[in-house]
């Protein structure tokens, strides 16, 4: 009958367990004032339509695609993020283990002995200190003996189990918090993966930009060197002064310096690519020297969909969920705990020259523990978790606002950089024609060398700005892809 009562109590406690509440997610985490401000479409110029993955191929550059794949495969920081995800999954299993009974076995083999003196035969048990400095093995002390000297063997085997009935959901809340934290780390990994691809692409375009600036500087240097020779000839003919020669030589030296700066910048950006792809940063990586074509417009989806797609927002949402479950864990820690336990075993005590006693031992128990006074610790723990939940909600709102800003900034930058590229292309073309016409007028003596130098400087400045804008357009397009949260490899699922 007692076993039936024991099992019935366990079943009742299990069935009576409280269901966990689900935390809010997405825009529901935000206060109504913030949620109402999310528009139905983006303010910046954009293409309508759903966000599509596999954006790295939009640049139609196999070299860039291969570089990104190499970085994802070899980058040590991304590997560290993957191992953190693996560790978080183990933490979930640890948290879930408390939902199940804990079972252990114990074997015992012990030689005991005693030498006693005093009032023998008076029914007084001798002292039992247990083995000093070590864990008590569990063997009972010698019984009261009529002999002043005795020894015996105690040995046996036993098994025990205990289980806490998660009546209020404390353990399940702990597991849910660990699971949500693991989900946050998975989203962190995915955002790190996408950010790595974007970083490689930006460094790649910056490397090409440095090569283009190197070509601009070299072209200008060649032009100034030609005019240096011409000025030397004109000086010999009496048509140019030492001042004219010094001016052209000064511009030539400046163009040479610009060439060195561009070469240094290219070596540095190449090293950046080598580091993220886990190669030694020797600055010898081969990268093309011309820009790929600008990709077509990007479908931007709807602002509200960003909350469901962008990995850093998903990570922030999962951390809010973890904080939500930790509040319930702290609250239920103040309620009674119900623990069921059972033990059983076989043991033998063999007293030298007297006899042997065998025993079968078992016990079934149910206990209730109610915290009463912990100096305010449990209430403070609940207050701590509540404050952490509020902080997580506020952090989610801040992350969402920054995500919206990232998209709006990228859309606006894409529009204005495209306009600037058109204007600067016209400026480069016109200033180049001016230099050609000025060169003919210089040969005819209609203008002086200073006009040529000024026009050459204007043309170089326009080329430098045009190159900067073209590179910036490509980098901003990468930023837009990253801000929208579309994956570069055709899937939004984190790698396992």
Secondary structure, DSSP 8 states (H G I E B T S, - for coil): -HHHHHHHHHHHHHHT---------GGGGS-HHHHTT--SS-SS--B-S---S-GGGGG--HHHHHHHHHHHHH-HHHHHHHHHHHHHHHHHHHHHHTTS-EEEEEEEEEEEEEE--SSTTS--------STTS-----------SSSEEEEEEEEEEEEEEEEE-SSSHHHHHHHHHHHHHHHHHHHHHHHHHHHHHHHHHHHHHHHHHHHHHHHHHHHHHHHHHHHHHHHHHHHTTSS-HHHHHHHHHHHHHHHHHHHHHHHHHHHHHHHHHHHTT----S-----SS--------B---HHHHHHH-HHHHHHHHHHHHHHHHHHHHHHTTS-EEEEEEEEEEEEEEETTTEEEEEEEEEEEEEEE----STTHHHHHHHHHHHHHHHHHHHHHHHHHHHHHHHHHHHHHHHHHHHHHHHHHHHHHHHHHHHHHHHHHHHTTSS-HHHHHHHHHHHHHHHHHHHHHHHHHHHHHHHHHHHHT--SSS--S---
